[in-house]
């Protein structure tokens, strides 16, 4: 079969690899219908050291079960399923607490002997705990993009909003107009926030942010951006800040725009190891929260609204490419000529 491998910065290839097969009784094999390129994939695309052997990549996918091991009970051949961006058993103590990303028997796609999500098929470990059956047909193509966002970006935006305590009583700043940031806007609106300030400067993206529920857009960055948000909030800042970028300047802006007693939820993968967490944060009772989103915990909560069309997070996909075009998809997203590429 064909699958995507990364060999180094800027070097993504689609190559022939062995077809996946069941290795344990808890495995399933899923034939891909939809996959995509994630913003977090762009970090290794920008900086990975060159290697002679490529590594499988991709962690967002939905498809049809082709085969299932004898211990798999929740899905069967022919079922349409979505997989969260990590696999998990859904039974260990951490999974039971809703923290599937810390599963004792879980792991990441594309590492060791586990397939990546950008390929024709995937062997899914811990299939019972990982895969969520979707009550629609694989031919219902209009719904598939939004269902795919449950794998990562919509669940991650929701995680940002939940951990920041977003409700109808909170004002919100979302930092970042990428797919996760836009999904965070959608999630905040879904939870009842009526004032949502989106910090982004790409108009096509911020226009979608307004469609998703943003009431204000701030294009400025740094101190100018902080001053603008403060101006919009009568000097107070917002109760919640959803930081969806992962850079230190984005986190610093979050510190600058959160109000005393507020929460900053970081869901952008941090590309820094130190940040402003000293006396100002302490003195103003600012909570710093967030982290890697346990998508498996959220999928079944978010699924009904997607199925009913109350939310359409799939609108973050602005370009569709084939599997063979995945190298161009990476380049398009790195060049910011595409917001998020759907692979179909």
Buried (B, 14 or more C-beta within 10 A) or exposed (E): BBBBBBBBEBBBEBEEBEEBEBEEEBBBBBBBBBBBBBBBBBEBBEEBEEEEEBBBBBBBBBBBBBBBBEEBEBBEEEBBBBBBBBBBBBBBEBBEEEBBBBBEBBBEBBEEEBBBBBBBBBBBBBBBBBBBEBEBEBEEEEBBBBBBBBBBBBBBBBBBBBBBBBBEEBBBBBBBBBBBBBBBBBBBBBBEBEBBBBBBEBEEBBEBBBEBBBBBBBBBBEEEBBBBBBEBBEEBBBBBBBBBBBBBEBBBBBBBBBBEEBBBBBBBBBEEEEBBEEEEBEEBEBBBBBBBBBBBBBBEEBBEBBBEEEBBBBBBBBBBBEBEBBBBBBBBBBEEEBBBBBBB
